[in-house]
């Protein structure tokens, strides 16, 4: 049997556990199509590690990272999200709900090509000045 969906929600996974998730995602023979890591403690560094793996994952179609205490005000997080969107063409759904989503007005203007994707991912986001 081939694993198509991995759900490890509310398991206390942090940046150290993110390394293991990264290794699962980059494994060349993985058939994983959906990963749900909702409610963990990835924070900024952990979500960067996971999304780096997501950007490489060949079969992944859905990535749920809701409620992981990361901030989209962090430039490295936003850069990693952008790279992931550019590199992984099979991934059709990202879910980043219930994280800290406030984007500087300057970021939104500098990165207009991501604005539609950001709205689709977050549902809405708040500008701060």
Secondary structure, 3 states (H helix, E strand, C coil): CCCCEEECCCCCCCHHHHHHHHHHHHCCCCCCCEEECCCCCCHHHHHHHHHHHHHHCCCCCEEECCCCCCECCCHHHHHHHHHHHHHCCCCCEEECCCCECEEEHHHHHHCHHHHHHHHHHHCCCEEEC
